[in-house]
Amino acid sequence: MDERAVIEALKAQRIETPSWGYANSGTRFKTFSAPGAAQTIWDKIVDAAEVHRCTGIAPSLALHIPWDTPDGGDFSKVRKYAEERGLKIGAINPNLFQDDDYRLGSIANPDPHIRSKALEHLDECIEIMQQTGSRDLSLWFADGTNYAGQDDLRDRKRRTRDALQHVHNKLPSGVRMLVEYKFYEPAFYSTDLPDWGTAFAHCVAVGPNAHVLIDLGHHAQGVNIAQIVTFLLDEGRLGGFHFNNRKYGDDDLIVGSVNPFELFLIYNEIVAAGSAANEVAFMIDQSHNIEPKVEAMIESVLNCQEAYAKALLVDREALSQAQSHGDVLQAHRIVMDAYRTDVRPLTRQAREELGCPAEAVQDHRKSGYVQEKTKSRRSLSSDGLGSG
């Protein structure tokens, strides 16, 4: 692909940022307060707008319910507030892991009353999707067991299937459900949705609007995520990503910070798939514990942009020829040549053509944004809409 085509593709790229990435967050050991961190949903929208101003390719914000429920529960106001700042509301993420009732699980809980409570929350989130114009219901469940014999694993599988079928049947036209998986934590003996194959099997069973969501941190060491991406794309069941990076477990570090080559290889498969990847949702899911919140999000978006640019530069025709002739090292070199390319001039030009600063991070740092928010967010304004 020539440079002009790469720049046009970069300008059309879209990365969704998460509301929870702008608030104070941390590990199970400590949450450190960050200067100017978002306190309300209104603050989060304003921060997401700053990321979009600096990058030009982050026009949507994912919400977590009930964390982002406004006073009065009117999500049409949230949608309007976002649209006034050039944003739209992205995926809706239910919370089925922080209530005491969910100690033994939510949709797979052995207690039918608790399962019903979980389904009511999922129904509520579908209603919120209609108020906000969201396309995707992003589902992650902490369900599982800690000890052998704690529960019947076959029953838990069937309860999970029944719940996913319930949600699929409730989806309005044009709306998708994205089913996420995680091989361990917080459950340690068994996890009810432990891997992509389990999620895929459930999605195929419940219907065409169910797709798999890949979180980069939800795999065992050494798993080839790019291969999973390829399989799901070819089956038409890759719904989206939660981008982050890991060193050991589900570390939720900035995407591309630990293993940028993995991120490039994932984008390489996305580009190779062509139109089959058109409906894939690219979302960030990170916990910024010691980093400045907005700057960390800008860095995350830029890392995705650079990985995508490098993937666009892979010589597909030459690669196909090398592969068909069994030329192992030439095929590898073609991929590596693209990865080693300095694409920063291309990404800078793409941002400038979008009317954004070429040096996104430095512009944000020099703008005084954090200093202003640190001062203004010490108290909420009288209208309850935060500092704006």
VOPAGU-2260 file (C-alpha; in pm, 1 decimal, decimal comma):
REM VOPAGU-2260
SITE   aa  ch    i         X         Y         Z
SITE  MET   A    0       0,0       0,0       0,0
SITE  ASP   A    1     142,2     340,6     -94,5
SITE  GLU   A    2     187,4     617,4     160,5
SITE  ARG   A    3    -118,0     813,4      47,2
SITE  ALA   A    4    -341,5     511,0      91,9
SITE  VAL   A    5    -189,1     440,5     432,6
SITE  ILE   A    6    -259,5     795,1     550,4
SITE  GLU   A    7    -620,7     775,9     432,9
SITE  ALA   A    8    -666,1     445,4     614,7
SITE  LEU   A    9    -513,2     591,8     932,0
SITE  LYS   A   10    -755,5     882,7     916,4
SITE  ALA   A   11   -1046,6     636,7     904,7
SITE  GLN   A   12    -919,6     429,2    1199,5
SITE  ARG   A   13   -1136,3     424,8    1513,7
SITE  ILE   A   14   -1037,3     338,5    1871,0
SITE  GLU   A   15   -1290,7     345,7    2154,6
SITE  THR   A   16   -1176,6     457,3    2497,9
SITE  PRO   A   17   -1324,3     334,3    2829,6
SITE  SER   A   18   -1487,6     560,1    3086,5
SITE  TRP   A   19   -1319,8     370,5    3372,3
SITE  GLY   A   20    -975,3     451,8    3234,6
SITE  TYR   A   21   -1022,2     818,5    3323,3
SITE  ALA   A   22   -1111,8     769,0    3689,2
SITE  ASN   A   23    -890,8     667,8    3979,6
SITE  SER   A   24    -817,7     297,3    3952,9
SITE  GLY   A   25    -553,2      57,7    4068,5
SITE  THR   A   26    -470,7    -292,3    4180,9
SITE  ARG   A   27    -614,9    -495,9    4468,5
SITE  PHE   A   28    -329,3    -356,9    4676,4
SITE  LYS   A   29    -373,8      17,4    4626,6
SITE  THR   A   30    -555,6     282,2    4426,5
SITE  PHE   A   31    -348,4     596,1    4390,3
SITE  SER   A   32    -525,6     928,1    4339,5
SITE  ALA   A   33    -428,6    1105,2    4018,6
SITE  PRO   A   34    -436,0    1484,8    3985,0
SITE  GLY   A   35    -743,2    1588,7    3789,5
SITE  ALA   A   36    -883,9    1235,6    3755,8
SITE  ALA   A   37   -1246,6    1217,3    3647,2
SITE  GLN   A   38   -1503,2    1207,0    3928,1
SITE  THR   A   39   -1827,0    1183,2    3729,7
SITE  ILE   A   40   -1951,8    1055,6    3397,1
SITE  TRP   A   41   -1948,8    1415,5    3276,6
SITE  ASP   A   42   -1578,1    1444,9    3360,7
SITE  LYS   A   43   -1509,2    1121,4    3177,0
SITE  ILE   A   44   -1679,2    1250,6    2864,0
SITE  VAL   A   45   -1473,3    1569,2    2876,8
SITE  ASP   A   46   -1151,4    1367,9    2915,8
SITE  ALA   A   47   -1244,9    1141,2    2626,4
SITE  ALA   A   48   -1305,7    1450,9    2413,8
SITE  GLU   A   49    -952,0    1569,0    2496,1
SITE  VAL   A   50    -811,9    1236,5    2376,2
SITE  HIS   A   51   -1011,5    1267,8    2055,1
SITE  ARG   A   52    -893,5    1627,5    2010,1
SITE  CYS   A   53    -533,6    1513,7    2029,6
SITE  THR   A   54    -563,0    1201,0    1815,5
SITE  GLY   A   55    -862,2    1245,2    1584,2
SITE  ILE   A   56    -946,6     874,2    1591,2
SITE  ALA   A   57   -1108,9     817,1    1933,7
SITE  PRO   A   58   -1467,4     942,0    1886,5
SITE  SER   A   59   -1652,0     702,3    2118,2
SITE  LEU   A   60   -1663,8     627,6    2489,5
SITE  ALA   A   61   -1754,8     291,7    2645,0
SITE  LEU   A   62   -1967,0     302,7    2961,1
SITE  HIS   A   63   -1972,6      73,7    3264,0
SITE  ILE   A   64   -2302,6      27,6    3444,2
SITE  PRO   A   65   -2377,0     120,1    3722,3
SITE  TRP   A   66   -2046,2     309,9    3756,5
SITE  ASP   A   67   -2154,7     560,1    3491,2
SITE  THR   A   68   -2521,5     593,5    3580,2
SITE  PRO   A   69   -2603,4     966,3    3614,6
SITE  ASP   A   70   -2817,2    1107,9    3891,2
SITE  GLY   A   71   -3177,1    1044,2    3790,9
SITE  GLY   A   72   -3072,1     765,5    3554,8
SITE  ASP   A   73   -3144,9     960,9    3234,1
SITE  PHE   A   74   -2891,3     834,2    2981,0
SITE  SER   A   75   -3033,5    1053,3    2705,2
SITE  LYS   A   76   -2858,3    1340,2    2885,8
SITE  VAL   A   77   -2532,5    1145,8    2877,2
SITE  ARG   A   78   -2572,4    1091,2    2505,0
SITE  LYS   A   79   -2649,5    1459,0    2443,2
SITE  TYR   A   80   -2355,3    1574,9    2657,0
SITE  ALA   A   81   -2122,3    1346,2    2460,6
SITE  GLU   A   82   -2254,8    1452,1    2122,2
SITE  GLU   A   83   -2209,5    1818,5    2209,9
SITE  ARG   A   84   -1839,0    1737,8    2256,4
SITE  GLY   A   85   -1799,4    1544,1    1933,1
SITE  LEU   A   86   -1836,7    1198,5    2084,1
SITE  LYS   A   87   -2079,2     909,6    2071,0
SITE  ILE   A   88   -2148,9     646,9    2333,0
SITE  GLY   A   89   -1985,4     313,7    2255,7
SITE  ALA   A   90   -2016,5     -25,7    2418,8
SITE  ILE   A   91   -2226,2     -73,6    2732,1
SITE  ASN   A   92   -2053,7    -290,9    2992,7
SITE  PRO   A   93   -2271,1    -449,6    3264,7
SITE  ASN   A   94   -2124,0    -503,9    3611,8
SITE  LEU   A   95   -2195,1    -850,6    3746,7
SITE  PHE   A   96   -1897,9    -891,0    3977,9
SITE  GLN   A   97   -1913,6    -630,6    4256,9
SITE  ASP   A   98   -2237,2    -718,7    4433,6
SITE  ASP   A   99   -2214,9    -943,8    4741,3
SITE  ASP   A  100   -2484,5   -1162,1    4587,2
SITE  TYR   A  101   -2239,4   -1261,0    4314,0
SITE  ARG   A  102   -1992,6   -1428,2    4549,3
SITE  LEU   A  103   -2068,7   -1763,9    4382,0
SITE  GLY   A  104   -2132,5   -1617,5    4039,6
SITE  SER   A  105   -2397,8   -1422,2    3855,0
SITE  ILE   A  106   -2552,2   -1592,4    3550,6
SITE  ALA   A  107   -2405,9   -1930,6    3656,3
SITE  ASN   A  108   -2488,0   -1894,8    4025,6
SITE  PRO   A  109   -2660,9   -2202,6    4174,9
SITE  ASP   A  110   -2927,6   -1974,6    4327,6
SITE  PRO   A  111   -3204,3   -1904,8    4071,4
SITE  HIS   A  112   -3299,4   -1579,1    4245,1
SITE  ILE   A  113   -2948,6   -1441,5    4198,7
SITE  ARG   A  114   -2945,5   -1555,1    3835,2
SITE  SER   A  115   -3271,8   -1365,4    3785,7
SITE  LYS   A  116   -3117,6   -1057,0    3943,7
SITE  ALA   A  117   -2826,2   -1078,7    3699,7
SITE  LEU   A  118   -3062,2   -1108,8    3403,8
SITE  GLU   A  119   -3255,4    -803,6    3520,4
SITE  HIS   A  120   -2933,2    -603,2    3516,7
SITE  LEU   A  121   -2853,6    -725,3    3165,2
SITE  ASP   A  122   -3202,4    -625,3    3052,7
SITE  GLU   A  123   -3146,4    -283,0    3208,9
SITE  CYS   A  124   -2824,8    -243,7    3010,6
SITE  ILE   A  125   -3004,2    -327,2    2686,6
SITE  GLU   A  126   -3249,6     -47,5    2764,1
SITE  ILE   A  127   -2955,5     187,3    2827,2
SITE  MET   A  128   -2816,8      92,4    2487,1
SITE  GLN   A  129   -3134,3     215,7    2326,0
SITE  GLN   A  130   -3113,9     547,0    2513,4
SITE  THR   A  131   -2751,0     604,2    2420,7
SITE  GLY   A  132   -2748,2     468,8    2065,9
SITE  SER   A  133   -2490,6     205,4    2154,2
SITE  ARG   A  134   -2430,9     -81,4    1913,6
SITE  ASP   A  135   -2248,8    -326,2    2140,8
SITE  LEU   A  136   -2327,9    -494,9    2471,2
SITE  SER   A  137   -1989,8    -602,8    2607,0
SITE  LEU   A  138   -2021,1    -901,9    2839,6
SITE  TRP   A  139   -1759,1   -1022,5    3086,0
SITE  PHE   A  140   -1852,1   -1248,7    3374,4
SITE  ALA   A  141   -1639,5   -1324,1    3680,2
SITE  ASP   A  142   -1826,6   -1652,7    3723,8
SITE  GLY   A  143   -1638,4   -1966,0    3819,8
SITE  THR   A  144   -1537,4   -2184,1    4111,6
SITE  ASN   A  145   -1238,7   -2196,7    4346,5
SITE  TYR   A  146   -1252,8   -2560,5    4451,5
SITE  ALA   A  147   -1313,8   -2897,4    4290,6
SITE  GLY   A  148   -1664,4   -3012,3    4372,4
SITE  GLN   A  149   -1783,2   -2663,8    4464,2
SITE  ASP   A  150   -2051,5   -2677,1    4194,0
SITE  ASP   A  151   -2160,3   -2894,5    3903,0
SITE  LEU   A  152   -1960,2   -2774,5    3600,8
SITE  ARG   A  153   -2211,6   -2911,7    3351,9
SITE  ASP   A  154   -2493,4   -2723,7    3522,7
SITE  ARG   A  155   -2286,7   -2404,4    3522,5
SITE  LYS   A  156   -2225,4   -2439,8    3148,5
SITE  ARG   A  157   -2599,0   -2477,8    3087,2
SITE  ARG   A  158   -2688,3   -2183,1    3311,2
SITE  THR   A  159   -2438,2   -1969,7    3120,5
SITE  ARG   A  160   -2587,1   -2079,0    2786,5
SITE  ASP   A  161   -2940,3   -2003,3    2905,1
SITE  ALA   A  162   -2840,4   -1653,5    3016,7
SITE  LEU   A  163   -2661,2   -1574,8    2691,4
SITE  GLN   A  164   -2961,8   -1699,8    2496,6
SITE  HIS   A  165   -3187,5   -1474,6    2705,9
SITE  VAL   A  166   -2971,6   -1172,7    2624,6
SITE  HIS   A  167   -2951,1   -1256,5    2254,4
SITE  ASN   A  168   -3328,1   -1288,0    2233,0
SITE  LYS   A  169   -3370,1    -943,7    2391,7
SITE  LEU   A  170   -3131,2    -760,1    2157,5
SITE  PRO   A  171   -3292,6    -489,9    1941,7
SITE  SER   A  172   -3230,1    -484,4    1568,0
SITE  GLY   A  173   -2877,3    -376,9    1473,2
SITE  VAL   A  174   -2734,5    -448,2    1819,4
SITE  ARG   A  175   -2468,3    -706,1    1902,4
SITE  MET   A  176   -2353,6    -886,9    2213,5
SITE  LEU   A  177   -1978,5    -936,6    2255,2
SITE  VAL   A  178   -1881,7   -1231,2    2475,9
SITE  GLU   A  179   -1549,9   -1196,7    2654,6
SITE  TYR   A  180   -1350,6   -1478,5    2812,2
SITE  LYS   A  181   -1074,6   -1508,1    3073,2
SITE  PHE   A  182    -885,5   -1819,7    3169,1
SITE  TYR   A  183    -855,3   -1740,3    3539,9
SITE  GLU   A  184    -927,4   -1476,9    3805,5
SITE  PRO   A  185   -1118,4   -1404,7    4017,0
SITE  ALA   A  186   -1212,7   -1774,7    4002,9
SITE  PHE   A  187    -914,4   -2008,2    4024,4
SITE  TYR   A  188   -1030,6   -2370,0    3984,6
SITE  SER   A  189   -1269,6   -2318,5    3694,6
SITE  THR   A  190   -1389,6   -2019,7    3494,6
SITE  ASP   A  191   -1724,6   -2052,4    3317,7
SITE  LEU   A  192   -1599,4   -1868,1    3007,6
SITE  PRO   A  193   -1229,4   -1964,2    3015,8
SITE  ASP   A  194   -1116,9   -1934,1    2653,6
SITE  TRP   A  195   -1204,0   -1822,4    2301,5
SITE  GLY   A  196   -1327,7   -2168,5    2202,1
SITE  THR   A  197   -1584,7   -2176,6    2480,1
SITE  ALA   A  198   -1700,4   -1823,9    2398,4
SITE  PHE   A  199   -1716,1   -1912,9    2027,9
SITE  ALA   A  200   -1922,3   -2225,2    2094,4
SITE  HIS   A  201   -2173,4   -2029,7    2303,2
SITE  CYS   A  202   -2197,3   -1754,7    2039,0
SITE  VAL   A  203   -2264,6   -2000,1    1757,6
SITE  ALA   A  204   -2530,7   -2170,8    1969,0
SITE  VAL   A  205   -2725,4   -1860,5    2074,4
SITE  GLY   A  206   -2743,1   -1678,9    1740,5
SITE  PRO   A  207   -2594,6   -1455,7    1470,0
SITE  ASN   A  208   -2571,7   -1139,2    1679,8
SITE  ALA   A  209   -2336,0   -1298,5    1932,4
SITE  HIS   A  210   -1964,5   -1242,9    1872,7
SITE  VAL   A  211   -1642,5   -1309,6    2062,8
SITE  LEU   A  212   -1449,9   -1027,9    2230,2
SITE  ILE   A  213   -1073,2   -1069,5    2272,3
SITE  ASP   A  214    -903,3    -906,1    2570,0
SITE  LEU   A  215    -527,6    -919,1    2514,4
SITE  GLY   A  216    -463,6    -980,0    2884,4
SITE  HIS   A  217    -696,9   -1277,2    2921,4
SITE  HIS   A  218    -469,3   -1553,5    2792,9
SITE  ALA   A  219    -202,7   -1783,5    2931,4
SITE  GLN   A  220     161,6   -1702,5    2862,7
SITE  GLY   A  221     268,3   -1777,1    2507,4
SITE  VAL   A  222     -78,9   -1798,3    2352,3
SITE  ASN   A  223     -77,5   -1687,8    1987,2
SITE  ILE   A  224    -351,4   -1423,5    1992,3
SITE  ALA   A  225    -300,3   -1337,9    1624,6
SITE  GLN   A  226    -399,1   -1693,3    1532,8
SITE  ILE   A  227    -716,4   -1664,6    1742,0
SITE  VAL   A  228    -794,6   -1338,7    1563,0
SITE  THR   A  229    -755,8   -1508,2    1224,5
SITE  PHE   A  230    -978,8   -1801,8    1313,5
SITE  LEU   A  231   -1259,7   -1586,8    1450,8
SITE  LEU   A  232   -1242,6   -1346,3    1156,6
SITE  ASP   A  233   -1265,8   -1634,6     912,7
SITE  GLU   A  234   -1568,4   -1769,0    1101,5
SITE  GLY   A  235   -1733,0   -1425,0    1105,7
SITE  ARG   A  236   -1744,3   -1420,4    1486,6
SITE  LEU   A  237   -1481,6   -1168,2    1592,5
SITE  GLY   A  238   -1677,6    -888,3    1751,8
SITE  GLY   A  239   -1406,7    -673,8    1902,8
SITE  PHE   A  240   -1101,1    -622,2    2118,6
SITE  HIS   A  241   -1018,2    -494,3    2461,6
SITE  PHE   A  242    -669,0    -359,5    2402,5
SITE  ASN   A  243    -411,8    -361,3    2682,0
SITE  ASN   A  244     -79,5    -530,4    2752,4
SITE  ARG   A  245      47,9    -785,6    3000,8
SITE  LYS   A  246     373,8    -902,9    3147,1
SITE  TYR   A  247     245,0   -1173,0    3382,5
SITE  GLY   A  248    -130,8   -1181,0    3434,6
SITE  ASP   A  249    -416,3    -950,8    3345,2
SITE  ASP   A  250    -191,4    -650,5    3405,8
SITE  ASP   A  251    -397,0    -395,0    3206,7
SITE  LEU   A  252     -85,8    -202,4    3106,0
SITE  ILE   A  253     -80,8      39,2    2811,7
SITE  VAL   A  254    -134,3    -154,0    2489,1
SITE  GLY   A  255     189,8    -203,5    2298,1
SITE  SER   A  256     404,8    -108,3    2595,7
SITE  VAL   A  257     531,9    -458,0    2680,2
SITE  ASN   A  258     489,3    -645,2    2352,4
SITE  PRO   A  259     446,5    -407,5    2056,1
SITE  PHE   A  260     526,0    -690,9    1814,1
SITE  GLU   A  261     218,1    -882,6    1929,9
SITE  LEU   A  262       0,5    -576,8    1869,7
SITE  PHE   A  263     147,5    -540,4    1518,9
SITE  LEU   A  264      81,6    -907,6    1439,0
SITE  ILE   A  265    -279,0    -871,2    1549,5
SITE  TYR   A  266    -325,1    -571,2    1322,4
SITE  ASN   A  267    -147,7    -760,7    1046,6
SITE  GLU   A  268    -422,8   -1022,8    1055,9
SITE  ILE   A  269    -689,9    -751,5    1067,2
SITE  VAL   A  270    -549,5    -587,5     753,6
SITE  ALA   A  271    -508,8    -923,1     578,9
SITE  ALA   A  272    -875,7   -1002,8     641,9
SITE  GLY   A  273    -989,2    -696,4     447,4
SITE  SER   A  274   -1362,5    -633,5     456,2
SITE  ALA   A  275   -1415,0    -929,0     691,1
SITE  ALA   A  276   -1284,3    -703,8     969,0
SITE  ASN   A  277   -1511,4    -407,3     892,6
SITE  GLU   A  278   -1744,6    -463,6    1187,4
SITE  VAL   A  279   -1476,1    -532,7    1448,5
SITE  ALA   A  280   -1486,2    -293,6    1746,2
SITE  PHE   A  281   -1146,8    -173,0    1866,8
SITE  MET   A  282   -1174,6     -78,2    2234,0
SITE  ILE   A  283    -920,2      -3,1    2504,1
SITE  ASP   A  284    -958,6    -163,6    2847,4
SITE  GLN   A  285    -682,1     -55,5    3083,2
SITE  SER   A  286    -631,4      29,7    3447,8
SITE  HIS   A  287    -401,0     328,1    3480,9
SITE  ASN   A  288    -265,1     298,4    3831,7
SITE  ILE   A  289      44,4     520,7    3831,5
SITE  GLU   A  290      11,2     692,2    3492,0
SITE  PRO   A  291    -157,5    1026,6    3418,3
SITE  LYS   A  292    -501,4     921,0    3298,9
SITE  VAL   A  293    -558,8    1121,5    2983,0
SITE  GLU   A  294    -196,5    1108,5    2870,5
SITE  ALA   A  295    -195,2     730,0    2914,8
SITE  MET   A  296    -505,7     704,9    2697,3
SITE  ILE   A  297    -351,2     921,5    2426,3
SITE  GLU   A  298     -41,4     700,3    2433,9
SITE  SER   A  299    -262,2     391,8    2398,9
SITE  VAL   A  300    -443,1     529,3    2094,3
SITE  LEU   A  301    -114,3     629,6    1930,9
SITE  ASN   A  302      30,3     281,8    1986,3
SITE  CYS   A  303    -268,8     129,9    1807,9
SITE  GLN   A  304    -228,2     383,0    1529,6
SITE  GLU   A  305     138,2     295,8    1477,0
SITE  ALA   A  306      72,6     -79,7    1482,7
SITE  TYR   A  307    -201,5     -36,1    1223,3
SITE  ALA   A  308      24,0     180,1    1003,6
SITE  LYS   A  309     295,8     -86,2    1004,9
SITE  ALA   A  310      44,5    -358,0     919,3
SITE  LEU   A  311     -77,0    -152,4     624,3
SITE  LEU   A  312     278,9    -141,8     489,2
SITE  VAL   A  313     315,9    -519,5     461,1
SITE  ASP   A  314     368,9    -608,8      93,8
SITE  ARG   A  315      75,9    -849,4      60,0
SITE  GLU   A  316     153,1    -958,3    -294,5
SITE  ALA   A  317     517,7   -1036,5    -221,2
SITE  LEU   A  318     419,2   -1209,7     101,1
SITE  SER   A  319     166,7   -1428,8     -78,2
SITE  GLN   A  320     425,4   -1530,3    -337,8
SITE  ALA   A  321     682,5   -1616,8     -73,3
SITE  GLN   A  322     426,8   -1819,8     120,4
SITE  SER   A  323     309,4   -2010,0    -187,1
SITE  HIS   A  324     668,5   -2102,7    -272,9
SITE  GLY   A  325     746,6   -2211,7      81,2
SITE  ASP   A  326    1011,6   -1941,1     112,1
SITE  VAL   A  327    1007,1   -1931,3     489,8
SITE  LEU   A  328    1266,6   -1664,8     559,9
SITE  GLN   A  329    1164,1   -1432,5     277,4
SITE  ALA   A  330     805,2   -1438,0     402,3
SITE  HIS   A  331     928,8   -1363,6     753,2
SITE  ARG   A  332    1151,3   -1080,6     627,1
SITE  ILE   A  333     861,2    -915,8     446,4
SITE  VAL   A  334     660,3    -903,9     767,9
SITE  MET   A  335     959,4    -787,4     971,5
SITE  ASP   A  336    1046,7    -512,5     721,2
SITE  ALA   A  337     704,7    -357,8     776,3
SITE  TYR   A  338     734,6    -391,8    1153,4
SITE  ARG   A  339    1074,7    -219,3    1155,9
SITE  THR   A  340     950,1      79,0     954,1
SITE  ASP   A  341     937,0     412,4    1134,6
SITE  VAL   A  342     576,2     509,7    1068,4
SITE  ARG   A  343     570,4     816,6    1291,9
SITE  PRO   A  344     594,2    1059,0     995,2
SITE  LEU   A  345     283,0     894,5     847,1
SITE  THR   A  346      85,8     907,5    1171,3
SITE  ARG   A  347     183,9    1271,3    1226,7
SITE  GLN   A  348      64,5    1362,1     878,9
SITE  ALA   A  349    -262,3    1175,5     931,7
SITE  ARG   A  350    -327,6    1369,7    1252,1
SITE  GLU   A  351    -245,5    1701,3    1087,1
SITE  GLU   A  352    -485,9    1628,1     802,2
SITE  LEU   A  353    -753,2    1555,1    1063,1
SITE  GLY   A  354    -689,0    1895,7    1219,4
SITE  CYS   A  355    -517,4    1745,7    1523,5
SITE  PRO   A  356    -174,0    1820,1    1667,7
SITE  ALA   A  357     108,9    1631,0    1501,5
SITE  GLU   A  358     271,1    1576,0    1840,4
SITE  ALA   A  359     -34,3    1462,5    2033,6
SITE  VAL   A  360     122,3    1387,9    2371,0
SITE  GLN   A  361     333,4    1701,5    2381,3
SITE  ASP   A  362      39,0    1917,8    2277,6
SITE  HIS   A  363    -169,2    1771,8    2559,3
SITE  ARG   A  364     111,7    1829,9    2809,2
SITE  LYS   A  365     161,3    2189,9    2700,9
SITE  SER   A  366    -211,3    2267,7    2695,0
SITE  GLY   A  367    -239,9    2289,1    3073,8
SITE  TYR   A  368    -536,0    2050,3    3061,6
SITE  VAL   A  369    -434,1    1843,8    3363,6
SITE  GLN   A  370    -350,5    2149,1    3571,5
SITE  GLU   A  371    -686,5    2308,8    3492,5
SITE  LYS   A  372    -881,2    1991,3    3572,2
SITE  THR   A  373    -685,3    1937,1    3891,9
SITE  LYS   A  374    -803,5    2275,5    4009,5
SITE  SER   A  375   -1161,5    2270,4    3880,9
SITE  ARG   A  376   -1248,5    1913,6    3981,9
SITE  ARG   A  377   -1191,9    1968,8    4350,4
SITE  SER   A  378   -1565,5    2024,8    4375,1
SITE  LEU   A  379   -1862,1    1962,4    4150,7
SITE  SER   A  380   -2049,3    2248,8    3995,2
SITE  SER   A  381   -2398,7    2328,8    4115,9
SITE  ASP   A  382   -2563,6    2167,7    3811,6
SITE  GLY   A  383   -2409,0    1831,9    3898,4
SITE  LEU   A  384   -2240,5    1806,6    3558,7
SITE  GLY   A  385   -1886,3    1824,0    3693,0
SITE  SER   A  386   -1627,0    2071,8    3581,7
SITE  GLY   A  387   -1668,3    2042,9    3204,4
